[in-house]
Amino acid sequence: MPASAQFYVKSRDLAGAPVQGDEPGITQPLPGATPAEVRAGLVWTMRAALNLAALQCDFQPTLTTVANYNAVLRDHKAELGASWETLGKYFTRVNGKSKRVGDAALEHYQTQTWSSFSTVAAQFTFCQTASSIGRDALFTPRGKFAALAEERMREIRNSLTPWGEQALLRYVYADRSALPRFDPICWNKKGEWVTKKCGAQNWPPAGTGMAAR
C-alpha cells in the first residue's frame, strides 16, 4: 500500500460521485459546449490540478507530485494535446470565429482554471489527493485520462475544503495559551506578584506545573 500518513494518521475520505464536467463548481463554465468540448475541459482541468500540485506540494517529496505530473505529460501527451486543441476551437467558435480573440479567451480560461485550485488552508488535503490521483494516472491506459478525470474530479474539488486528523481527537484549551498580567500595579519593585492589589495570580494556567528553580 502507498504511504498515507504524510500529514495525518487517518485522512478524510474525500471520494465523490463521477462527473461529466458540466456540473457547477467542477470546471470553468463553457456555455454552448458540445459533449466533446465539455470532456476536453474536464481533462484540461485535471491537468491543471496536477500542475498546481507539482508547483505547491514538493515541500513533501514523498508525495512525488512533480514526478507524477511529468510522467502524466509524457504518458498522456496525445490526449492532453487533443483536449487543448478542442478547447482552442471552442473559444474561436464562440467568439465569432476570431482566432485572436479565441486565443485570448482560452488563456483567460486557463488562468481561471489554475486559480480555482489555489489553496492555503487545505494544502495538506489537496496535495495528498493530487498525489493519489497523479499516481493512479501513471497506471491509466493511454487514451483513458478523461475517464480518470470523470472518476476523481469531485474528489480533488472536495480536497480544497480544510480537513484535519480523523483518527485522533485534538483539543485546544484556552487557559493553556493564557498570559500573566503585566500591569505595573500587580508587581512590586522586587518583581513579586502583589495579591492584595490584583488578586490571585493567573499564571501558570491550571493543570500545569513550574520547573524547580
N, C-alpha and C positions, 0 to 999 in steps of 0.2 A: 504494500500500500504506500502511496506517496505521503510525504510528510504533511501533516495537517495541523501542526501546533506551532507555527512560526510566531503567532501572536496570542492565541487562546488555546486552552486545553480542549474546549469544545466551542466551535464556531456556530453561529446562527445558520439554520437551514434556510437558504435564500432561493431555493428552486421555485420556478413558476411554470405556468402553463405555456405551451408553444404559442408563437405569434406568427402572423402573416407579414407584419411590417407596417401596416397602416393603422394600428391601434394607437390611441392617444398616449403620448409620453414615451413611445418606443423609438421612433425615428423622427427626424425633422419632417414636417408635412410636405407632401409632393402632390399638390392639387391637380386632379385630372390625370394622374399617372396610370399607366396600364399595369396589369399584374407583373409583367416582366420588369417594369421600372420600379415598382414597389419592392420587388425582390432584390433588385440591384441596390436600392437604398439600404435595405437591411444588411446586405453583405458589406457595403462600404461603412455602415455604422459600426458593425462588429470589428472591422479592421481598425477603425478609428479608436475604439475602446482598447484594443490590444496595443495600438501605437502609443496611446497616452500612458498605458500601464508600463510600457518599456521605458518611457521617459520619467515616470514618477516613482516607480516601485523598485528600482535597482538598489535602494538602500538595504534591501533584504535579498542578498544574492541567491538564497535557496529557492526563491520563487521562480527564478530563471525567466523572468518576463522578457528580458532583452533577447536571449537565445530563442525563446519560443516565438517571439514576433518575427525575428529574422528568418527563422525556419518556415513560418507561415507564408511570408512573402515569396520564398522560393517554391515551396510545395504547391501553393495555390495561386501562383502568378497569373495563369491564364484566366481563372475565374474572377480574380480581383480586377484584372485589366479589362475584361469584358464588362464588368459592373460599372467601372469608371466611364467606359465608352458609352454605355447605355444611359447613364446619368447625364453625360455631356449632351447627348442627342435630345434627352428630355428637356433640359433647360434651354437649348436652342429652339426647340419646337414651341415651348410655352412663352417664349419671348420674341414672337414674331419672326422666327427663323433667322434671327440675328445671331451669328456665332459669337461676335464680340460681346454682346450683352449676355448671351447664354453662358459664356465662359466666366464672366464676372459673377453671375448668379451662382454658378457651380462653386466657385471659390468661396463665396459667402456661405453657401450651404455647408461646405466642408468645414469652415471655421466654426459655424454654429454646432455642427456635429461634434467636433473635438471639444468645444467648450461645455457641451452637455454632460461630459464625463469628468469634468474637473471637480475634485472634492478634497476637502481637508479633514473634516470631522470623521468621514467614513473611509479614510485612506486605507486602513488595515483591511477592512472587508472588501473594498474594491480591488486592492492589489491581490489578495488571496483568491478572489473569484476569477479575476483575469488570468492569474497563473493557472488555475484549473482548466479554464476554457482554452487557453493557449496550448497547454499540454495535450488536451483532447484533440485540438486541431491538427496536431502532428500525426495523429493516428486516424484522421479523417481522410478517406479516399479523395483523390483529386476530382474536382467537379461536384463535390458534396459539401463545400464550405457553407453554402446557403442553408442547407439542411441543419447544420450545426448552429448557425445563427438563429434559425427559427426555434430550435430547442432551448438555446441558452440565453437569448437576448433579454428575456424578462428577468432572468437571474442576475445578469450584470447590471441591469437597471435597479433591481432591488438592493444590490450591494452598495448603492450610493446613499442609503439610509444608515446612519450610525448604529452599530450593534456592538455590544461588549461580550464579555465572558458569559457563556451559557451554562457552564458546569459548576463554577464556584461562585457563591454569592459573596459580594463585597459590600461593606457598609462604610459610610463616611460619617464620623462623629464630629459634630460641630465643636464640641469642647476640646477636641484634640488639636484644633487649629487656633484656639484662643490665645490671645497675647496678654501679658500682665499689664496693669495700668502703669502709665509712665508720668502721671500728673505729679508735678513737683511737691504738691501738698501732701502726697502719700508717702514721701520718703524723707528721712531726716538727713543731717549732714554726714552721717556715717554710712549712708546707703541702706538703712534699715527701714522696713515697712512700718508705717505708723497706723496701727489698727484703730486707735481712737478717732482718727480723722477720716479713714476710708473703709473701715470695717474689715472683715476677714479678707485676706489676700486671695485673689482668684487664680493664683499660679503656684504650683503646676496644676494642670487640669485634673479633674477627678479621675482616679484609676491609673495615674502614672506615678512613678517614683523619682526621687532625686539621687544621683550618684553620690556616694560618700566623698566628702572633701578630704 
